[in-house]
Amino acid sequence: MALRELRYFGDPVLKTVCDPVTRFDKGLRQLVTDLLDSVKPAGRAGLAAPQIGVSLRVFSYDVDGLTGYVINPEIAELSEATHEIDEGCLSVPELWFPVTRAVRAVVRGVDVNNEPVVVEGKDVLAQCLQHETDHLNGMLYLDRLSKETKREALRQAREKDWFWRR
C-alpha cells in the first residue's frame, strides 16, 4: 500500500489547472493505485492527483462503500436542486465551511485502459465528484465561499501548522 504525502493549502500545485492524461502507461496505473490506496484511510472521501503533487486530471473516491477513480473527468450533469453542506478538504485539514453543491452529479471520463467511465452520485458522492473535479481545475472549496466566510477561512488556515509557507 502506497500512501502518498498530501499537499496543503498554499502549495501552488493546488491552484494549477491540471493537464489531461494522454499517456495510458505503467506510470498512470501506478498513480491510480497510489490514489486508491491514499483515499482508503478513514475520514477520506476523495483525493485528486494535485493533492499528492501530480498535476494530472485524475481523482479517486471512496464514499459509502463505493470506491473508484476517474481519469480526465468532466462534469456531465448537475441537478438543479442544490443544498448547502459543510465541506472539508484533506488539503485544508481541520476546517469545515458551508458550500452550495448540486444534490446530484454525473462525471464522465475514462479508466486506465482509456475506456469510458460514468459515475453518478447523490448527496455525499455528488459533493465528492464536484469537489475533486474542482481540484483538477485548480480550485479549492474555499474559492466557493462567500467573501466574508472566505476571509475568515483564510485567516484560520494561516494559523495552522500545516499551512504551506513559501
DSSP file (Angstrom, degrees, kcal/mol; ACC not computed):
  #  RESIDUE AA STRUCTURE BP1 BP2  ACC     N-H-->O    O-->H-N    N-H-->O    O-->H-N    TCO  KAPPA ALPHA  PHI   PSI    X-CA   Y-CA   Z-CA
    1    1 A M              0   0    0      0, 0.0     2,-0.8     0, 0.0    33,-0.1   0.000 360.0 360.0 360.0 124.7    0.0    0.0    0.0
    2    2 A A        -     0   0    0     31,-0.2     2,-0.7     2,-0.0    36,-0.3  -0.828 360.0-170.9-108.3  95.2    1.5    3.3   -1.1
    3    3 A L        -     0   0    0     -2,-0.8     2,-0.2    34,-0.1    32,-0.1  -0.772  18.2-146.8 -85.2 114.4    0.1    6.2    1.0
    4    4 A R        -     0   0    0     -2,-0.7     2,-0.2    30,-0.4    -2,-0.0  -0.541  18.9-103.4 -86.7 148.6    1.3    9.4   -0.7
    5    5 A E        -     0   0    0     -2,-0.2     2,-0.2    47,-0.1    -1,-0.1  -0.459  39.5-123.8 -69.1 136.8    2.1   12.5    1.2
    6    6 A L        -     0   0    0     -2,-0.2     2,-0.3    46,-0.1    46,-0.2  -0.512  11.1-134.8 -84.2 150.3   -0.6   15.2    1.0
    7    7 A R        -     0   0    0     44,-2.5     2,-0.3    -2,-0.2     3,-0.1  -0.818  25.6-142.4 -98.8 145.1   -0.1   18.8   -0.3
    8    8 A Y    >   -     0   0    0     -2,-0.3     3,-2.5     1,-0.1     6,-0.2  -0.735  30.2 -71.8-115.0 158.9   -1.6   21.5    1.8
    9    9 A F  T 3  S+     0   0    0     82,-3.1   155,-1.9    -2,-0.3    -1,-0.1  -0.116 119.0  39.6 -45.2 132.7   -3.3   24.8    1.1
   10   10 A G  T 3  S+     0   0    0      1,-0.4    -1,-0.3   153,-0.2   153,-0.1   0.004  81.9 120.5 108.0 -24.9   -0.8   27.4   -0.1
   11   11 A D    X   -     0   0    0     -3,-2.5     3,-1.8     1,-0.1    -1,-0.4  -0.595  66.0-135.4 -71.5 125.9    1.1   24.9   -2.3
   12   12 A P  G >  S+     0   0    0      0, 0.0     3,-1.6     0, 0.0     4,-0.2   0.763  98.0  70.6 -57.4 -27.8    1.0   26.2   -5.8
   13   13 A V  G >  S+     0   0    0      1,-0.3     3,-1.0     2,-0.2   125,-0.1   0.805  92.4  59.6 -60.7 -27.1    0.1   22.8   -7.3
   14   14 A L  G <  S+     0   0    0     -3,-1.8    -1,-0.3     1,-0.2    37,-0.1   0.670 106.4  45.9 -75.9 -15.8   -3.3   23.0   -5.7
   15   15 A K  G <  S+     0   0    0     -3,-1.6     2,-0.4    -4,-0.4    -1,-0.2   0.230  93.1 101.9-108.0  12.1   -4.1   26.2   -7.7
   16   16 A T  S <  S-     0   0    0     -3,-1.0   122,-0.5    -4,-0.2     2,-0.4  -0.823  76.7-120.8-101.0 132.7   -2.8   24.9  -11.0
   17   17 A V        -     0   0    0     -2,-0.4   120,-0.2   120,-0.3   119,-0.1  -0.585  39.9-121.8 -68.8 126.7   -5.2   23.6  -13.7
   18   18 A C        -     0   0    0    118,-2.6    38,-0.2    -2,-0.4    -1,-0.1  -0.347  17.1-115.2 -76.1 150.3   -4.2   20.0  -14.3
   19   19 A D  B     -a   56   0A   0     36,-2.1    38,-2.0     1,-0.1    53,-0.1  -0.553  34.5-106.4 -78.5 145.6   -3.1   18.6  -17.7
   20   20 A P        -     0   0    0      0, 0.0     2,-0.4     0, 0.0    -1,-0.1  -0.416  37.3-105.7 -67.6 150.2   -5.2   16.0  -19.3
   21   21 A V        +     0   0    0     36,-0.3     3,-0.1     1,-0.2    35,-0.0  -0.654  47.7 161.3 -76.5 128.3   -3.9   12.4  -19.2
   22   22 A T        +     0   0    0     -2,-0.4     2,-0.6     1,-0.2    -1,-0.2   0.512  57.1  68.6-121.7 -16.3   -2.5   11.5  -22.7
   23   23 A R        -     0   0    0      2,-0.0     2,-1.1     1,-0.0    -1,-0.2  -0.931  57.7-168.1-112.5 117.1   -0.3    8.5  -21.8
   24   24 A F        +     0   0    0     -2,-0.6     2,-0.2    -3,-0.1    88,-0.0  -0.714  46.0 121.8-102.9  80.4   -2.0    5.4  -20.6
   25   25 A D  S  > S-     0   0    0     -2,-1.1     4,-2.1     0, 0.0     3,-0.2  -0.496  80.2 -70.8-129.7-168.9    1.0    3.5  -19.3
   26   26 A K  H  > S+     0   0    0      1,-0.2     4,-2.2     2,-0.2     5,-0.2   0.861 126.3  57.2 -59.9 -38.8    2.6    1.9  -16.3
   27   27 A G  H  > S+     0   0    0      1,-0.2     4,-2.1     2,-0.2    -1,-0.2   0.890 107.1  48.0 -61.5 -40.5    3.1    5.3  -14.7
   28   28 A L  H  > S+     0   0    0     -3,-0.2     4,-2.6     2,-0.2    -2,-0.2   0.909 109.5  52.7 -67.0 -42.4   -0.6    6.1  -14.9
   29   29 A R  H  X S+     0   0    0     -4,-2.1     4,-2.3     1,-0.2    -2,-0.2   0.893 110.1  48.8 -60.1 -39.2   -1.5    2.7  -13.4
   30   30 A Q  H  X S+     0   0    0     -4,-2.2     4,-2.8     2,-0.2    -1,-0.2   0.906 109.6  51.6 -67.8 -41.0    0.8    3.4  -10.5
   31   31 A L  H  X S+     0   0    0     -4,-2.1     4,-2.6     2,-0.2    -2,-0.2   0.931 110.9  48.0 -60.1 -45.9   -0.7    6.9  -10.0
   32   32 A V  H  X S+     0   0    0     -4,-2.6     4,-2.6     2,-0.2    -2,-0.2   0.921 111.8  49.9 -62.2 -43.9   -4.2    5.4   -9.9
   33   33 A T  H  X S+     0   0    0     -4,-2.3     4,-2.7     1,-0.2    -2,-0.2   0.927 111.7  48.7 -59.3 -45.4   -3.1    2.7   -7.5
   34   34 A D  H  X S+     0   0    0     -4,-2.8     4,-2.6     2,-0.2   -30,-0.4   0.897 111.6  49.4 -62.6 -41.0   -1.5    5.4   -5.2
   35   35 A L  H  X S+     0   0    0     -4,-2.6     4,-1.1     2,-0.2    -1,-0.2   0.906 112.5  47.5 -64.9 -41.3   -4.7    7.5   -5.3
   36   36 A L  H  X S+     0   0    0     -4,-2.6     4,-0.5     2,-0.2     3,-0.3   0.906 115.0  45.7 -66.8 -41.3   -6.8    4.5   -4.5
   37   37 A D  H >< S+     0   0    0     -4,-2.7     3,-0.8     1,-0.2    -2,-0.2   0.896 112.8  51.1 -65.2 -40.2   -4.5    3.5   -1.6
   38   38 A S  H 3< S+     0   0    0     -4,-2.6    -1,-0.2   -36,-0.3    -2,-0.2   0.651 106.7  52.9 -77.1 -15.8   -4.3    7.1   -0.3
   39   39 A V  H 3< S+     0   0    0     -4,-1.1    -1,-0.2    -3,-0.3     5,-0.2   0.571  91.1  81.4 -91.6  -9.9   -8.1    7.6   -0.2
   40   40 A K    <<  +     0   0    0     -3,-0.8     4,-0.2    -4,-0.5    -2,-0.2   0.825  61.8 101.0 -69.3 -35.9   -8.7    4.5    1.9
   41   41 A P  S >  S-     0   0    0      0, 0.0     3,-1.4     0, 0.0    -3,-0.0  -0.160  89.4 -86.5 -55.3 146.9   -7.9    5.8    5.4
   42   42 A A  T 3  S+     0   0    0      1,-0.2     3,-0.1     3,-0.0    -2,-0.0  -0.147 112.9  32.0 -52.2 142.4  -10.9    6.6    7.5
   43   43 A G  T 3  S+     0   0    0      1,-0.3     2,-0.4    -3,-0.1    -1,-0.2   0.421  91.6 113.0  90.2  -0.9  -12.3   10.1    7.1
   44   44 A R    <   +     0   0    0     -3,-1.4    -1,-0.3    -5,-0.2     3,-0.1  -0.891  30.5 167.5-107.8 134.8  -11.3   10.4    3.4
   45   45 A A        +     0   0    0     -2,-0.4    17,-3.1     1,-0.4     2,-0.3   0.696  67.2   1.3-112.1 -32.8  -13.9   10.6    0.6
   46   46 A G  E     -B   61   0B   0     15,-0.3    -1,-0.4    16,-0.0     2,-0.3  -0.989  51.8-164.0-155.7 158.5  -11.9   11.7   -2.4
   47   47 A L  E     -B   60   0B   0     13,-2.2    13,-2.7    -2,-0.3     2,-0.3  -0.942   9.5-154.8-151.3 124.3   -8.4   12.5   -3.5
   48   48 A A  E >   -B   59   0B   0     -2,-0.3     3,-1.9    11,-0.2     4,-0.4  -0.738  30.5-113.0-100.5 149.9   -7.3   14.4   -6.6
   49   49 A A  G > >S+     0   0    0      9,-2.7     5,-2.2    -2,-0.3     3,-2.0   0.835 113.8  59.1 -51.2 -41.4   -3.8   13.9   -8.1
   50   50 A P  G > 5S+     0   0    0      0, 0.0     3,-1.7     0, 0.0    -1,-0.3   0.793  93.2  68.1 -62.6 -22.6   -2.7   17.5   -7.3
   51   51 A Q  G < 5S+     0   0    0     -3,-1.9   -44,-2.5     1,-0.3    -2,-0.2   0.653 106.2  40.6 -70.5 -12.9   -3.3   16.8   -3.7
   52   52 A I  G < 5S-     0   0    0     -3,-2.0    -1,-0.3    -4,-0.4   -47,-0.1   0.097 131.0 -95.0-116.9  19.7   -0.3   14.4   -3.9
   53   53 A G  T < 5S+     0   0    0     -3,-1.7     2,-0.5     1,-0.2    -2,-0.1   0.615  86.4 123.3  86.4  14.4    1.7   16.8   -6.1
   54   54 A V      < -     0   0    0     -5,-2.2     2,-1.5    -6,-0.1    -2,-0.2  -0.941  50.7-151.6-113.8 119.9    0.8   15.4   -9.5
   55   55 A S        +     0   0    0     -2,-0.5   -36,-2.1    -5,-0.1     2,-0.3  -0.395  55.9 115.2 -91.3  60.5   -0.7   17.9  -12.0
   56   56 A L  B    S-a   19   0A   0     -2,-1.5     2,-1.9   -38,-0.2    -7,-0.3  -0.932  76.7-105.1-126.3 152.6   -2.8   15.4  -14.0
   57   57 A R  S    S+     0   0    0    -38,-2.0    15,-3.6    -2,-0.3     2,-0.3  -0.530  76.2 114.8 -80.7  79.9   -6.6   15.1  -14.4
   58   58 A V  E     + C   0  71B   0     -2,-1.9    -9,-2.7    13,-0.2     2,-0.3  -0.992  33.8 172.4-145.4 138.8   -7.2   12.0  -12.2
   59   59 A F  E     -BC  48  70B   0     11,-1.9    11,-2.3    -2,-0.3     2,-0.3  -0.987  15.9-149.7-143.2 159.4   -9.1   11.5   -8.9
   60   60 A S  E     -BC  47  69B   0    -13,-2.7   -13,-2.2    -2,-0.3     2,-0.3  -0.825  12.6-164.6-118.5 162.0  -10.1    8.7   -6.7
   61   61 A Y  E     -BC  46  68B   0      7,-2.5     7,-2.1    -2,-0.3   -15,-0.3  -0.989  17.0-175.8-146.5 154.2  -13.2    8.3   -4.4
   62   62 A D  E     + C   0  67B   0    -17,-3.1     2,-0.5    -2,-0.3     5,-0.2  -0.702  25.8 155.6-151.2  90.7  -14.3    6.1   -1.5
   63   63 A V  E >   - C   0  66B   0      3,-2.4     3,-2.3    -2,-0.2   -18,-0.1  -0.980  68.5 -20.3-128.7 123.7  -17.9    7.0   -0.4
   64   64 A D  T 3  S-     0   0    0     -2,-0.5    -1,-0.1     1,-0.3     3,-0.1   0.856 128.1 -47.5  49.8  43.5  -20.3    4.7    1.3
   65   65 A G  T 3  S+     0   0    0      1,-0.2     2,-0.7    -3,-0.0    -1,-0.3   0.430 113.0 118.0  82.2  -1.7  -18.5    1.6    0.2
   66   66 A L  E <   +C   63   0B   0     -3,-2.3    -3,-2.4     2,-0.0     2,-0.4  -0.892  40.9 179.0-101.7 115.4  -18.2    2.7   -3.4
   67   67 A T  E     +C   62   0B   0     -2,-0.7     2,-0.3    -5,-0.2    -5,-0.2  -0.925  17.8 113.0-119.7 139.7  -14.6    3.1   -4.4
   68   68 A G  E     -C   61   0B   0     -7,-2.1    -7,-2.5    -2,-0.4     2,-0.3  -0.963  42.2-121.8-175.7-167.4  -13.2    4.1   -7.8
   69   69 A Y  E     -C   60   0B   0     -2,-0.3     2,-0.4    -9,-0.3    -9,-0.2  -0.968   9.0-150.1-152.3 161.7  -11.3    6.6   -9.9
   70   70 A V  E     -C   59   0B   0    -11,-2.3   -11,-1.9    -2,-0.3     2,-0.4  -0.993   7.0-153.2-140.9 133.7  -11.8    8.7  -13.0
   71   71 A I  E    S+CD  58 110B   0     39,-2.4    39,-2.4    -2,-0.4   -13,-0.2  -0.880  82.0   1.0-105.0 137.4   -9.2    9.9  -15.5
   72   72 A N  E    S-     0   0B   0    -15,-3.6    -1,-0.2    -2,-0.4   -14,-0.1   0.907  90.7-168.9  52.2  48.6   -9.9   13.1  -17.4
   73   73 A P  E     -     0   0B   0      0, 0.0     2,-0.4     0, 0.0    36,-0.2  -0.350  14.1-175.3 -71.4 147.4  -13.2   13.7  -15.7
   74   74 A E  E     - D   0 108B   0     34,-2.0    34,-2.5    -2,-0.1     2,-0.6  -0.995  33.7-112.9-135.7 139.5  -15.7   16.3  -16.8
   75   75 A I  E     + D   0 107B   0     -2,-0.4    32,-0.3    32,-0.2     3,-0.1  -0.636  36.0 177.3 -70.3 117.8  -18.9   17.2  -15.0
   76   76 A A  E     +     0   0B   0     30,-2.9     2,-0.3    -2,-0.6    31,-0.2   0.737  62.9   7.8 -93.7 -27.7  -21.6   16.0  -17.5
   77   77 A E  E     - D   0 106B   0     29,-1.6    29,-2.5     2,-0.0     2,-0.4  -0.980  53.6-172.5-158.7 139.5  -24.6   16.8  -15.4
   78   78 A L  E     - D   0 105B   0     -2,-0.3    27,-0.2    27,-0.2     2,-0.0  -0.997  31.3-117.4-130.8 138.5  -25.6   18.6  -12.2
   79   79 A S        -     0   0    0     25,-2.4    24,-0.1    -2,-0.4    25,-0.0  -0.350  15.1-130.4 -68.2 153.8  -29.1   18.7  -10.7
   80   80 A E  S    S+     0   0    0     22,-0.1     2,-0.2     2,-0.1    -1,-0.1   0.822  89.5  89.0 -70.5 -30.6  -30.9   22.0  -10.5
   81   81 A A        +     0   0    0     21,-0.0    22,-2.6     1,-0.0    23,-0.5  -0.501  61.5 177.1 -69.6 132.2  -31.5   21.0   -6.8
   82   82 A T  E     -F  102   0C   0     20,-0.3     2,-0.3    -2,-0.2    20,-0.2  -0.831  14.3-165.0-128.3 167.7  -28.8   22.2   -4.5
   83   83 A H  E     -F  101   0C   0     18,-2.2    18,-2.5    -2,-0.3     2,-0.6  -0.986  25.9-117.5-149.2 155.3  -28.1   22.2   -0.8
   84   84 A E  E     +F  100   0C   0     -2,-0.3     2,-0.4    16,-0.2    16,-0.2  -0.843  42.2 173.9 -94.0 126.5  -25.7   23.9    1.5
   85   85 A I  E     -F   99   0C   0     14,-2.8    14,-2.4    -2,-0.6     2,-0.2  -0.990  37.8-105.7-137.7 140.0  -23.4   21.3    3.1
   86   86 A D  E     -F   98   0C   0     -2,-0.4     2,-0.4    12,-0.2    10,-0.0  -0.464  44.4-167.8 -64.8 133.4  -20.4   21.6    5.4
   87   87 A E  E     +F   97   0C   0     10,-2.5    10,-2.1    -2,-0.2     2,-0.2  -0.957  13.8 177.2-129.2 144.5  -17.4   20.7    3.4
   88   88 A G  E     -     0   0C   0     -2,-0.4     2,-0.3     8,-0.2     8,-0.1  -0.715  13.4-146.5-129.9-177.0  -13.8   20.0    4.3
   89   89 A C  E >   -F   92   0C   0      3,-0.5     3,-1.5     6,-0.4     6,-0.3  -0.977  22.6-131.3-157.4 139.5  -10.7   19.0    2.4
   90   90 A L  T 3  S+     0   0    0     -2,-0.3    -1,-0.1     1,-0.3   -84,-0.1   0.786 114.1  52.4 -62.1 -26.2   -7.6   16.9    3.0
   91   91 A S  T 3  S+     0   0    0      1,-0.3   -82,-3.1   -83,-0.1    -1,-0.3   0.466 115.4  40.7 -88.9  -2.4   -5.5   19.8    1.8
   92   92 A V  E X  S-F   89   0C   0     -3,-1.5     3,-1.2   -84,-0.2    -3,-0.5  -0.489  91.9-168.8-136.2  61.6   -7.2   22.2    4.2
   93   93 A P  E 3   +     0   0C   0      0, 0.0    -3,-0.1     0, 0.0    69,-0.1  -0.112  60.8  15.5 -62.9 151.5   -7.4   19.9    7.3
   94   94 A E  E 3  S+     0   0C   0      1,-0.1     2,-0.5    -5,-0.0    -4,-0.1   0.322  99.9 104.9  76.8  -6.1   -9.5   20.7   10.4
   95   95 A L  E <   +     0   0C   0     -3,-1.2     2,-0.4    -6,-0.3    -6,-0.4  -0.921  42.9 178.6-114.2 129.6  -11.5   23.5    8.6
   96   96 A W  E     +     0   0C   0     -2,-0.5    -8,-0.2    -8,-0.1   -10,-0.1  -0.995   4.5 169.7-129.8 132.2  -15.1   23.0    7.6
   97   97 A F  E     -F   87   0C   0    -10,-2.1   -10,-2.5    -2,-0.4     2,-0.3  -0.980  39.8 -95.6-140.8 152.0  -17.3   25.6    5.9
   98   98 A P  E     +F   86   0C   0      0, 0.0     2,-0.4     0, 0.0   -12,-0.2  -0.502  42.6 179.8 -73.0 131.0  -20.8   25.5    4.2
   99   99 A V  E     -F   85   0C   0    -14,-2.4   -14,-2.8    -2,-0.3     2,-0.6  -0.977  27.9-125.0-129.5 142.0  -20.7   25.2    0.4
  100  100 A T  E     +F   84   0C   0     -2,-0.4     2,-0.3    44,-0.3   -16,-0.2  -0.790  39.9 168.6 -88.8 124.2  -23.6   25.1   -2.0
  101  101 A R  E     -F   83   0C   0    -18,-2.5   -18,-2.2    -2,-0.6     2,-0.1  -0.944  40.6 -97.3-133.1 153.3  -23.4   21.9   -4.2
  102  102 A A  E     -F   82   0C   0     -2,-0.3   -20,-0.3   -20,-0.2    28,-0.1  -0.445  28.5-134.4 -64.6 143.5  -25.7   20.2   -6.6
  103  103 A V  S    S+     0   0    0    -22,-2.6    20,-2.4     1,-0.1     2,-0.4   0.790  91.0  33.3 -71.1 -29.1  -27.6   17.3   -4.9
  104  104 A R  E     + E   0 122B   0    -23,-0.5   -25,-2.4    18,-0.2     2,-0.3  -0.984  69.5 178.6-131.9 140.3  -26.8   15.0   -7.9
  105  105 A A  E     -DE  78 121B   0     16,-2.5    16,-2.7    -2,-0.4     2,-0.4  -0.995  14.6-158.5-142.1 147.4  -23.8   14.9  -10.2
  106  106 A V  E     -DE  77 120B   0    -29,-2.5   -30,-2.9    -2,-0.3   -29,-1.6  -0.996  11.4-168.8-125.5 128.5  -22.7   12.9  -13.2
  107  107 A V  E     -DE  75 119B   0     12,-2.9    12,-2.6    -2,-0.4     2,-0.4  -0.952   2.2-163.4-117.5 136.0  -19.0   12.7  -14.2
  108  108 A R  E     +DE  74 118B   0    -34,-2.5   -34,-2.0    -2,-0.4     2,-0.2  -0.946  31.9 115.8-117.4 141.3  -17.7   11.2  -17.4
  109  109 A G  E     - E   0 117B   0      8,-2.5     8,-2.5    -2,-0.4     2,-0.3  -0.785  52.5 -85.5-166.3-148.1  -14.1   10.2  -18.0
  110  110 A V  E     -DE  71 116B   0    -39,-2.4   -39,-2.4     6,-0.3     2,-0.1  -0.889  24.6-125.5-138.1 168.3  -12.0    7.1  -18.8
  111  111 A D    >   -     0   0    0      4,-1.9     3,-2.1    -2,-0.3     6,-0.1  -0.339  50.9 -77.6-102.2-171.0  -10.3    4.3  -16.9
  112  112 A V  T 3  S+     0   0    0      1,-0.3   -83,-0.1     2,-0.1   -84,-0.1   0.661 132.9  53.7 -66.7 -15.0   -6.6    3.2  -17.2
  113  113 A N  T 3  S-     0   0    0      2,-0.1    -1,-0.3     3,-0.0   -89,-0.1   0.259 119.4-110.4 -98.6  10.6   -7.4    1.4  -20.4
  114  114 A N  S <  S+     0   0    0     -3,-2.1    -2,-0.1     1,-0.3     3,-0.0   0.780  72.3 144.0  63.5  29.2   -8.9    4.6  -21.9
  115  115 A E        -     0   0    0      1,-0.1    -4,-1.9     0, 0.0    -1,-0.3  -0.760  58.9 -90.7 -96.1 145.9  -12.3    3.1  -21.8
  116  116 A P  E     -E  110   0B   0      0, 0.0     2,-0.4     0, 0.0    -6,-0.3  -0.210  42.4-171.1 -59.6 142.5  -15.4    5.3  -20.9
  117  117 A V  E     -E  109   0B   0     -8,-2.5    -8,-2.5   -46,-0.1     2,-0.4  -0.997   6.8-170.9-133.7 136.6  -16.4    5.6  -17.3
  118  118 A V  E     -E  108   0B   0     -2,-0.4     2,-0.5   -10,-0.2   -10,-0.2  -0.997   2.2-172.7-128.4 127.9  -19.5    7.3  -15.9
  119  119 A V  E     -E  107   0B   0    -12,-2.6   -12,-2.9    -2,-0.4     2,-0.4  -0.984   2.4-172.8-121.5 125.2  -20.0    7.9  -12.2
  120  120 A E  E     +E  106   0B   0     -2,-0.5     2,-0.3   -14,-0.2   -14,-0.2  -0.955  11.8 172.7-116.4 133.6  -23.4    9.2  -10.9
  121  121 A G  E     -E  105   0B   0    -16,-2.7   -16,-2.5    -2,-0.4     2,-0.3  -0.980  20.8-153.8-142.4 154.8  -23.8   10.2   -7.4
  122  122 A K  E >>  -E  104   0B   0     -2,-0.3     3,-1.4   -18,-0.2     4,-0.5  -0.873  66.2 -18.8-118.7 156.4  -26.3   11.8   -5.0
  123  123 A D  H 3> S+     0   0    0    -20,-2.4     4,-2.5    -2,-0.3     5,-0.2  -0.244 135.5  12.1  53.9-115.7  -25.6   13.7   -1.8
  124  124 A V  H 3> S+     0   0    0      1,-0.2     4,-2.6     2,-0.2    -1,-0.3   0.894 133.2  48.2 -65.5 -40.8  -22.1   12.9   -0.4
  125  125 A L  H <> S+     0   0    0     -3,-1.4     4,-2.7     2,-0.2    -1,-0.2   0.914 112.0  50.1 -65.4 -40.1  -20.9   11.2   -3.6
  126  126 A A  H  X S+     0   0    0     -4,-0.5     4,-2.1   -23,-0.3    -2,-0.2   0.919 111.1  49.4 -61.0 -43.0  -22.2   14.1   -5.7
  127  127 A Q  H  X S+     0   0    0     -4,-2.5     4,-2.8     1,-0.2    -2,-0.2   0.927 111.5  49.6 -60.4 -45.5  -20.4   16.5   -3.4
  128  128 A C  H  X S+     0   0    0     -4,-2.6     4,-3.0     1,-0.2     5,-0.3   0.924 108.9  51.1 -60.6 -47.0  -17.2   14.5   -3.7
  129  129 A L  H  X S+     0   0    0     -4,-2.7     4,-1.8     1,-0.2    -1,-0.2   0.899 114.7  43.7 -59.1 -41.7  -17.4   14.3   -7.6
  130  130 A Q  H  X S+     0   0    0     -4,-2.1     4,-2.2    -5,-0.2    -1,-0.2   0.922 114.4  49.7 -68.5 -44.7  -17.8   18.1   -7.7
  131  131 A H  H  X S+     0   0    0     -4,-2.8     4,-1.8     2,-0.2    -2,-0.2   0.925 113.4  44.8 -61.3 -48.0  -15.1   18.8   -5.1
  132  132 A E  H  X S+     0   0    0     -4,-3.0     4,-1.5     1,-0.2    -1,-0.2   0.879 111.7  51.9 -69.6 -37.4  -12.5   16.5   -6.8
  133  133 A T  H  X S+     0   0    0     -4,-1.8     4,-0.9    -5,-0.3    -1,-0.2   0.894 106.2  55.9 -64.6 -38.1  -13.2   17.9  -10.3
  134  134 A D  H ><>S+     0   0    0     -4,-2.2     5,-2.3     1,-0.2     3,-1.2   0.929 102.6  56.2 -56.1 -45.0  -12.8   21.4   -8.8
  135  135 A H  H ><5S+     0   0    0     -4,-1.8     3,-1.8     1,-0.3    -1,-0.2   0.897 103.6  53.3 -53.9 -42.1   -9.3   20.3   -7.6
  136  136 A L  H 3<5S+     0   0    0     -4,-1.5  -118,-2.6     1,-0.3    -1,-0.3   0.705 106.4  53.8 -69.6 -18.4   -8.3   19.4  -11.2
  137  137 A N  T <<5S-     0   0    0     -3,-1.2    -1,-0.3    -4,-0.9  -120,-0.3   0.190 124.5-102.9 -97.8  14.3   -9.4   22.8  -12.3
  138  138 A G  T < 5S+     0   0    0     -3,-1.8     2,-0.4  -122,-0.5    -3,-0.2   0.767  81.7 129.3  74.3  25.9   -7.1   24.5   -9.8
  139  139 A M      < -     0   0    0     -5,-2.3     2,-0.3    -6,-0.1    -1,-0.2  -0.943  42.5-159.3-121.2 134.0  -10.0   25.3   -7.5
  140  140 A L    >   -     0   0    0     -2,-0.4     3,-1.7    -3,-0.1     4,-0.3  -0.715  35.6-111.7-101.0 158.5  -10.3   24.7   -3.7
  141  141 A Y  G >  S+     0   0    0      1,-0.3     3,-1.7    -2,-0.3     4,-0.3   0.793 116.1  69.5 -60.9 -25.1  -13.7   24.6   -1.9
  142  142 A L  G >  S+     0   0    0      1,-0.3     3,-1.3     2,-0.2    -1,-0.3   0.813  88.6  64.1 -60.2 -29.4  -12.5   27.8   -0.2
  143  143 A D  G <  S+     0   0    0     -3,-1.7    -1,-0.3     1,-0.3    -2,-0.2   0.661  97.7  56.1 -69.2 -14.9  -12.9   29.5   -3.6
  144  144 A R  G <  S+     0   0    0     -3,-1.7   -44,-0.3    -4,-0.3    -1,-0.3   0.451  87.4 103.8 -94.4  -2.4  -16.7   28.8   -3.5
  145  145 A L  S <  S-     0   0    0     -3,-1.3   -46,-0.1    -4,-0.3    -3,-0.0  -0.382  82.4 -95.2 -79.3 157.6  -17.2   30.6   -0.1
  146  146 A S     >  -     0   0    0      1,-0.1     4,-3.1    -2,-0.1     5,-0.3  -0.264  43.5-103.2 -62.0 159.9  -18.8   34.0    0.3
  147  147 A K  H  > S+     0   0    0      1,-0.2     4,-2.0     2,-0.2     5,-0.1   0.905 121.2  44.2 -55.3 -46.3  -16.3   36.8    0.5
  148  148 A E  H  > S+     0   0    0      2,-0.2     4,-1.9     1,-0.2    -1,-0.2   0.911 115.3  47.0 -68.4 -42.1  -16.7   37.2    4.3
  149  149 A T  H  > S+     0   0    0      1,-0.2     4,-2.6     2,-0.2    -2,-0.2   0.893 111.6  51.8 -67.2 -39.1  -16.5   33.4    5.0
  150  150 A K  H  X S+     0   0    0     -4,-3.1     4,-2.8     2,-0.2     5,-0.2   0.911 106.8  53.6 -63.8 -41.4  -13.5   33.0    2.7
  151  151 A R  H  X S+     0   0    0     -4,-2.0     4,-1.9    -5,-0.3    -1,-0.2   0.923 111.9  45.0 -57.9 -44.8  -11.7   35.8    4.6
  152  152 A E  H  X S+     0   0    0     -4,-1.9     4,-2.5     2,-0.2    -2,-0.2   0.899 112.1  52.0 -66.7 -41.0  -12.3   34.0    7.9
  153  153 A A  H  X S+     0   0    0     -4,-2.6     4,-2.6     1,-0.2    -2,-0.2   0.912 109.9  48.7 -62.0 -42.9  -11.3   30.6    6.4
  154  154 A L  H  X S+     0   0    0     -4,-2.8     4,-2.3     2,-0.2    -1,-0.2   0.887 110.2  51.9 -65.4 -38.5   -8.0   32.1    5.1
  155  155 A R  H  X S+     0   0    0     -4,-1.9     4,-0.8    -5,-0.2    -2,-0.2   0.946 112.2  45.5 -61.1 -47.7   -7.3   33.6    8.5
  156  156 A Q  H >< S+     0   0    0     -4,-2.5     3,-0.7     1,-0.2     4,-0.5   0.898 111.4  52.9 -63.6 -40.8   -7.9   30.3   10.2
  157  157 A A  H >< S+     0   0    0     -4,-2.6     3,-1.7     1,-0.2     6,-0.3   0.911 103.4  56.5 -61.8 -43.2   -5.8   28.4    7.7
  158  158 A R  H 3< S+     0   0    0     -4,-2.3    -1,-0.2     1,-0.3    -2,-0.2   0.738 103.3  56.1 -63.0 -21.7   -2.8   30.8    8.1
  159  159 A E  T << S+     0   0    0     -4,-0.8    -1,-0.3    -3,-0.7    -2,-0.2   0.589  89.0  99.1 -84.5 -11.1   -2.8   30.0   11.8
  160  160 A K  S X  S-     0   0    0     -3,-1.7     3,-0.9    -4,-0.5   -66,-0.0  -0.455  75.4-131.2 -81.9 149.1   -2.5   26.2   11.3
  161  161 A D  T 3  S+     0   0    0      1,-0.2    -1,-0.1    -2,-0.1    -4,-0.0   0.795 106.3  57.3 -65.5 -29.2    0.8   24.3   11.5
  162  162 A W  T 3  S+     0   0    0    -69,-0.1    -1,-0.2     2,-0.1  -154,-0.1   0.630  74.7 123.6 -79.6 -12.8    0.2   22.6    8.2
  163  163 A F    <   -     0   0    0     -3,-0.9     2,-0.5    -6,-0.3  -153,-0.2  -0.264  67.2-122.2 -56.7 127.9   -0.2   25.8    6.2
  164  164 A W        -     0   0    0   -155,-1.9     2,-0.4     2,-0.0    -1,-0.1  -0.595  31.1-166.8 -76.4 119.5    2.3   25.8    3.3
  165  165 A R              0   0    0     -2,-0.5  -155,-0.0     1,-0.1  -154,-0.0  -0.903 360.0 360.0-111.9 136.8    4.6   28.8    3.6
  166  166 A R              0   0    0     -2,-0.4    -1,-0.1  -156,-0.0    -2,-0.0   0.468 360.0 360.0 -74.8 360.0    6.9   30.0    0.8
